[in-house]
Amino acid sequence: MHRVMVIFQRFEVNRAVFFNVLTQGWSALGGIVTMLVITRRLTAVEQGFYYTFSSALTLQVLVELALPTVIIQVASHEWALLKRDSNGRIFGDSRSLSRLASLIRFALKWYAVCGLLVIVGLSSGGYIFFSARLQPHIAWKWPWVALCTVAGLGLAMSPIFSVIEGCNQVASIYTFRFVQVVLNSLAVITGLVLGMGLYSLPLAALIRCMSGLVFVAWKHRNFVRQILTVRIKERINWRTEVWIFQWRLGVSCVYYFVLYLFTPIVFYYQGPKVAGEMGMTLLMVSVVELLSSAWFNTRMPHLGILIARRQYEQLDRLFRKLFFISLGVAIISSLGVLGVIYWLRAQHFPLGERLLPLLPTVLLFLQRIVFITISTMAFYLRAHKQEPLVFVLLVAALLTAISIWVFGPRYGPTGVSGGFLAVTFLWTLPATYYVFKRCRAIWHTHASNVAIHSDAIAIHEV
């Protein structure tokens, strides 16, 4: 046991990372079982609707405007002067507590509007989009409306989870997310086996929403009640402290918005069958990304706390270690998943026939490995409550969109994935590294000079 703990410490595996990795492992296992059930219970056309539903639903990031990441970063900086007792009550600096309370109350109002936009706007837009591809024998209309409705209701309560995570309760959050992903996959599989078809997706969304309510009421009731009822004496200035960061990060999300268009665009030009292959393959690729980013996702609040305390040497030391761990996990897991896909196709298993051919699949995995490097640098920069990658990601989004529209209709999934890899490798990676290196040098040098100047004033006053 002692040797196991030493290995865990060497590879920065704490409870949050452990459960995050466990969550992605279950997602991979549950995803494989789900794919097997889909090949048995859904036709190739229904599979296309299934995965296009999932991709289209992620467009809710457009109404969120990156607020979850902003909440986590801002809350972590306030939490640097706060603590939590065994009963979940918060104590410490009253000013930070007041500012934290103002953050979540504004965020709840914002997300109430976001939830309504998802219910009305996304369901209407999706209805128009899917109607363009007439499939009279597929009952997709009411499942889509039900999915958007439940997703909108669940979205309204998401800022609570972001604040809890930002207050360095990452172990609790990621333990819950493991339970949630287990319930989600079981709900989808059960729904498919029982013949619910596309209704399996809104069923799973409902289970996720209900489990979130139970989690907050059971584990963080006192914490949430105190934040929602404490008297606010000082507020976070949303315009100068949050919005200036949020709008930049929100604009950067245009890049991720383009990524979610892959399956819908293939659906439109190549039909539901090929879209189903793209969606199923992207699901396997996303497991690699989520698994390799587990180390950074769970450290976001801790990085923010180190920055708030100006412990930059410790920050950089931790970043370098996490960077190489994440990159190594991405490479190893990509090779493993590619090996499984190759074997499935070589043996002519039904599941292998529902995936993309090997060439576009390899291109997607190569892009994701390069993108992990970009993501780690973005994590580091955003932990400073800054988003200097706006221009880089906007240009990347534009170039990716152009490559999709030019090569997608002509070369299908191979054109889409090849163009995506070229843009990532030739533009996004070198441009991100340049911004990362420059901002890190400027921010830390400036902060150190300010600290020295403040110390000199204090000594002079004494």
C-alpha positions in Angstrom: 0.0 0.0 0.0 2.8 2.4 0.8 4.4 1.8 -2.6 1.1 2.5 -4.3 0.8 5.8 -2.4 4.3 6.8 -3.4 3.6 6.1 -7.0 0.4 8.1 -6.8 2.2 11.0 -5.3 5.0 10.8 -7.9 2.4 11.1 -10.7 0.3 13.7 -8.9 -2.7 11.3 -8.4 -4.8 12.6 -5.6 -8.4 11.7 -4.8 -9.8 14.1 -7.4 -7.5 12.9 -10.2 -8.3 9.3 -9.2 -12.0 9.7 -9.5 -11.6 11.8 -12.7 -9.6 9.0 -14.3 -12.1 6.5 -13.0 -14.9 8.5 -14.5 -13.2 8.5 -17.9 -12.4 4.8 -17.6 -16.1 4.1 -16.9 -17.1 6.5 -19.7 -14.9 4.4 -22.1 -16.3 1.1 -20.8 -19.9 2.4 -20.7 -19.3 4.0 -24.2 -18.3 0.7 -25.6 -21.3 -1.1 -24.1 -23.5 1.7 -25.3 -22.1 1.5 -28.9 -22.7 -2.3 -28.8 -26.3 -1.8 -27.8 -26.7 1.0 -30.4 -25.6 -1.4 -33.1 -28.3 -3.8 -31.9 -31.1 -1.5 -31.1 -30.7 1.4 -33.5 -30.4 1.5 -37.3 -27.5 3.3 -38.9 -29.8 6.2 -39.6 -31.0 6.4 -36.0 -27.4 6.3 -34.9 -26.7 9.4 -36.9 -29.6 11.2 -35.2 -28.4 9.9 -31.8 -24.9 11.4 -32.1 -26.0 14.5 -33.9 -28.4 15.2 -31.0 -25.4 14.9 -28.6 -23.2 17.2 -30.7 -26.0 19.8 -31.3 -26.8 19.9 -27.6 -23.3 21.0 -26.7 -23.9 24.2 -28.6 -25.3 25.5 -25.3 -21.7 26.7 -24.7 -22.7 29.7 -26.9 -25.2 30.9 -24.3 -23.0 30.1 -21.3 -20.2 32.3 -22.7 -17.5 30.3 -20.8 -19.1 31.2 -17.4 -18.3 27.9 -15.7 -14.5 28.4 -16.2 -14.8 32.0 -15.1 -16.7 31.1 -12.0 -14.1 28.5 -11.0 -11.2 30.9 -11.5 -12.8 33.9 -9.7 -14.0 31.7 -6.9 -10.6 30.2 -6.4 -9.0 33.6 -6.0 -11.6 34.5 -3.3 -11.2 31.1 -1.6 -7.5 31.8 -1.0 -8.6 33.7 2.2 -11.4 31.3 3.2 -11.8 27.9 4.7 -14.6 25.4 5.4 -15.3 23.4 8.6 -16.4 19.8 8.9 -20.1 20.9 8.8 -19.6 22.7 5.5 -19.8 26.2 7.0 -17.4 28.9 5.6 -15.2 31.0 7.7 -12.4 33.4 7.2 -12.2 36.8 5.5 -15.7 38.4 5.5 -14.9 40.5 2.4 -14.0 37.4 0.3 -17.1 35.6 1.6 -19.3 38.5 0.5 -17.7 38.7 -2.9 -18.1 35.0 -3.3 -21.8 35.2 -2.4 -22.3 38.0 -5.0 -20.6 35.9 -7.6 -23.0 32.9 -7.3 -26.1 35.0 -7.0 -25.4 36.8 -10.2 -24.4 33.6 -11.9 -27.7 31.9 -10.9 -29.6 34.7 -12.6 -27.5 34.5 -15.7 -28.0 30.7 -15.9 -31.8 31.0 -15.5 -31.8 33.0 -18.7 -29.4 30.5 -20.4 -31.6 27.6 -19.5 -34.6 29.4 -21.1 -32.6 30.1 -24.2 -31.6 26.4 -24.5 -35.2 25.2 -24.0 -36.7 27.7 -26.6 -33.8 28.6 -28.9 -31.9 25.4 -29.3 -35.0 23.2 -29.6 -36.4 25.5 -32.3 -33.1 25.8 -34.2 -32.6 22.0 -34.0 -36.1 21.4 -35.2 -35.3 23.5 -38.3 -32.0 21.8 -38.9 -33.1 18.2 -38.6 -36.2 19.0 -40.7 -33.9 19.8 -43.6 -33.0 16.1 -43.8 -36.4 14.5 -44.1 -36.5 11.1 -42.4 -40.3 10.4 -42.1 -39.7 6.9 -40.6 -37.6 8.3 -37.7 -39.4 9.7 -34.6 -37.0 12.4 -33.7 -39.1 15.5 -33.0 -40.4 14.9 -29.5 -37.1 13.3 -28.2 -35.3 16.4 -29.4 -37.7 18.8 -27.6 -37.6 16.7 -24.4 -33.8 16.6 -24.5 -33.5 20.4 -24.8 -36.1 21.0 -22.1 -34.3 18.8 -19.5 -30.9 20.1 -20.5 -32.1 23.7 -20.0 -33.4 22.9 -16.5 -30.2 21.2 -15.6 -28.2 24.1 -16.9 -29.9 26.5 -14.6 -28.3 24.9 -11.5 -24.8 24.4 -13.0 -23.2 27.5 -11.4 -23.6 25.9 -8.0 -21.2 23.1 -9.0 -18.8 25.6 -10.5 -18.6 27.6 -7.2 -18.2 24.4 -5.2 -15.3 23.3 -7.4 -13.8 26.8 -7.4 -13.8 26.7 -3.6 -11.3 23.8 -3.9 -13.9 21.0 -3.2 -12.6 19.2 -6.3 -12.5 15.8 -4.6 -16.1 16.0 -3.7 -17.1 17.2 -7.2 -15.2 14.6 -9.1 -16.4 11.8 -6.8 -20.0 12.9 -7.6 -19.2 13.1 -11.3 -18.1 9.5 -11.3 -21.4 8.5 -9.7 -23.2 10.7 -12.2 -21.5 9.2 -15.3 -22.3 5.7 -14.0 -26.0 6.6 -13.6 -26.0 8.4 -17.0 -24.6 5.4 -18.9 -26.9 3.0 -17.1 -29.9 5.2 -18.0 -28.9 5.3 -21.7 -28.2 1.6 -21.9 -31.5 0.7 -20.1 -33.5 3.1 -22.3 -32.0 1.6 -25.5 -32.6 -2.0 -24.3 -36.2 -1.2 -23.4 -36.8 0.1 -26.9 -37.0 3.8 -26.0 -34.8 4.7 -28.9 -33.9 8.4 -29.1 -35.8 9.0 -25.8 -32.9 7.4 -24.0 -31.0 10.7 -24.3 -33.6 12.9 -22.4 -34.0 10.1 -19.9 -30.2 10.2 -19.1 -30.4 14.0 -18.9 -33.2 13.8 -16.4 -31.2 11.3 -14.3 -28.2 13.7 -14.3 -30.3 16.6 -13.2 -32.0 14.7 -10.4 -28.7 13.3 -9.1 -27.2 16.8 -9.0 -30.0 18.0 -6.8 -29.5 15.1 -4.4 -25.8 15.7 -4.3 -26.1 19.3 -3.4 -28.7 18.7 -0.8 -26.8 15.8 0.8 -23.1 17.0 0.7 -23.1 20.8 0.4 -26.4 21.9 1.9 -24.9 24.2 4.6 -22.3 25.5 2.2 -24.8 26.6 -0.4 -27.3 27.9 2.1 -24.7 30.1 3.7 -23.6 31.5 0.3 -27.2 32.2 -0.7 -28.2 33.8 2.6 -25.1 35.7 3.8 -25.5 39.5 3.8 -23.5 41.0 1.0 -21.4 44.0 2.1 -19.1 44.1 -0.9 -19.8 42.8 -4.4 -17.6 41.6 -7.2 -17.7 44.2 -9.9 -19.0 42.1 -12.8 -18.0 44.6 -15.5 -14.4 45.2 -14.4 -13.5 41.9 -12.7 -15.5 39.2 -14.5 -16.9 40.4 -17.7 -13.5 41.6 -19.0 -12.3 38.0 -18.6 -15.6 36.3 -19.5 -16.2 38.0 -22.9 -12.7 37.1 -24.0 -13.1 33.5 -22.9 -16.6 33.5 -24.5 -15.2 34.6 -27.8 -12.5 32.0 -27.5 -15.3 29.4 -27.2 -16.2 30.1 -30.8 -13.2 27.7 -31.6 -14.8 24.9 -29.5 -18.2 25.7 -31.2 -16.6 24.9 -34.5 -15.5 21.5 -33.2 -19.1 20.6 -32.3 -20.1 21.3 -35.9 -18.2 18.2 -37.2 -21.0 15.7 -36.8 -23.9 18.1 -37.8 -22.0 19.1 -41.0 -21.3 15.5 -41.9 -24.9 14.8 -41.2 -26.0 17.6 -43.6 -23.6 16.7 -46.5 -23.0 13.0 -46.1 -26.2 11.8 -44.5 -27.1 10.3 -41.1 -25.1 7.1 -41.6 -21.7 8.8 -42.0 -22.6 11.2 -39.3 -23.2 8.3 -37.0 -19.8 7.0 -37.8 -18.2 10.4 -37.1 -20.1 10.8 -33.8 -19.1 7.4 -32.6 -15.5 7.9 -33.5 -15.4 11.3 -31.9 -16.8 9.8 -28.7 -13.8 7.5 -28.5 -11.4 10.3 -29.3 -13.0 12.5 -26.6 -12.3 9.8 -24.0 -8.6 10.2 -24.6 -8.9 14.0 -24.3 -10.9 13.8 -21.0 -8.6 11.2 -19.6 -5.4 13.2 -20.3 -6.9 16.5 -19.1 -7.9 14.9 -15.7 -4.7 16.2 -14.0 -5.3 19.8 -15.1 -9.1 19.9 -14.6 -8.8 18.9 -11.0 -6.0 21.4 -10.3 -7.7 24.6 -11.7 -8.7 25.9 -8.2 -5.3 25.1 -6.8 -3.5 26.9 -9.6 -5.7 29.9 -9.0 -4.9 29.9 -5.3 -1.1 29.7 -6.0 -1.4 32.7 -8.3 -3.4 34.7 -5.8 -0.6 34.0 -3.2 2.1 34.8 -5.8 3.8 31.4 -5.4 5.0 31.3 -8.9 7.9 28.9 -8.5 5.6 26.3 -7.0 3.1 27.1 -9.8 5.6 26.5 -12.6 7.0 23.4 -11.0 3.5 21.9 -10.7 2.6 22.9 -14.3 5.7 21.3 -15.8 5.0 18.0 -14.0 1.3 18.0 -15.0 2.1 18.9 -18.6 4.3 15.9 -19.2 1.9 13.5 -17.3 -1.0 14.7 -19.5 0.9 14.5 -22.7 2.2 11.0 -21.9 -1.3 9.8 -21.0 -2.7 11.3 -24.3 -0.1 9.4 -26.4 -0.4 6.1 -24.6 -4.2 6.1 -24.5 -4.4 7.1 -28.1 -2.2 4.2 -29.2 -4.3 1.9 -27.1 -7.7 3.0 -28.5 -6.4 3.0 -32.0 -5.2 -0.5 -31.5 -8.7 -1.6 -30.4 -10.3 0.2 -33.3 -7.9 -1.5 -35.8 -8.7 -4.9 -34.3 -12.5 -4.3 -34.4 -12.3 -3.4 -38.1 -9.9 -6.2 -39.0 -12.2 -8.7 -37.4 -15.2 -7.2 -39.1 -17.1 -6.8 -35.9 -20.4 -4.9 -36.3 -19.1 -2.2 -33.9 -16.0 -1.7 -36.1 -18.2 -1.2 -39.2 -20.0 1.6 -37.4 -16.8 3.6 -37.0 -14.9 5.8 -39.4 -12.2 4.3 -41.6 -8.8 4.1 -40.2 -7.2 7.1 -42.0 -9.6 9.8 -40.7 -9.6 8.2 -37.3 -5.8 8.4 -37.0 -5.9 12.0 -38.1 -8.4 12.8 -35.4 -6.3 11.2 -32.7 -3.1 13.0 -33.9 -5.0 16.3 -33.7 -6.2 15.5 -30.2 -2.6 14.8 -29.0 -1.4 18.2 -30.3 -4.5 19.8 -28.8 -3.7 18.5 -25.4 -0.5 20.5 -25.5 -2.5 23.6 -26.4 -5.1 23.0 -23.7 -2.5 22.7 -20.9 -1.0 26.1 -21.8 -4.5 27.6 -22.0 -5.3 26.2 -18.5 -2.2 27.9 -17.1 -3.0 31.3 -18.7 -6.7 31.3 -17.6 -5.7 30.4 -14.0 -4.5 34.1 -13.9 -8.1 35.2 -14.7 -6.9 36.3 -18.1 -7.7 35.1 -21.6 -4.9 36.3 -24.0 -5.7 33.6 -26.6 -8.7 35.3 -28.1 -7.1 36.3 -31.4 -5.3 32.9 -31.7 -8.5 30.9 -31.2 -10.6 33.1 -33.4 -8.2 32.7 -36.3 -8.0 29.0 -35.6 -11.8 28.8 -35.6 -12.0 30.7 -38.9 -9.4 28.5 -40.5 -11.0 25.3 -39.2 -14.4 26.4 -40.4 -13.0 27.2 -43.9 -11.3 23.8 -44.0 -14.5 22.0 -43.0 -16.6 23.8 -45.6 -14.0 23.3 -48.4 -12.9 19.8 -47.8 -15.9 18.3 -45.9 -18.4 18.1 -48.8 -15.7 16.9 -51.2 -13.6 14.5 -49.1 -16.0 13.6 -46.3 -14.6 12.7 -42.8 -11.0 12.5 -44.2 -11.1 16.0 -45.4 -12.6 17.3 -42.2 -10.1 15.6 -39.9 -7.1 16.3 -42.2 -7.9 20.0 -42.4 -8.5 20.2 -38.7 -5.1 18.6 -37.9 -3.3 21.0 -40.4 -4.8 24.1 -38.8 -4.0 22.9 -35.3 -0.4 22.0 -36.1 0.6 24.9 -38.3 -1.2 27.7 -36.6 -2.8 27.0 -33.2 0.1 25.3 -31.5 2.9 27.7 -32.4 0.7 30.8 -31.9 -0.4 29.5 -28.5 3.1 28.8 -27.4 4.2 32.3 -28.3 1.4 33.9 -26.3 2.0 31.5 -23.4 5.7 32.3 -23.2 5.2 36.1 -23.5 2.4 36.4 -21.0 4.0 34.3 -18.4 7.2 36.4 -18.5 5.2 39.7 -18.4 2.7 38.8 -15.7 5.2 37.2 -13.3 7.8 39.9 -13.7 5.2 42.6 -13.1 3.7 40.9 -10.1 7.2 40.4 -8.5 8.0 44.1 -9.0 4.7 45.1 -7.4 5.4 42.8 -4.4 8.9 44.3 -4.0 7.5 47.8 -4.2 4.8 47.1 -1.6 7.4 45.5 0.8 9.6 48.6 0.4 6.7 50.9 1.3 5.9 48.8 4.3 9.5 48.9 5.6 9.6 52.6 5.0 6.5 53.2 7.0 7.8 51.1 9.9 
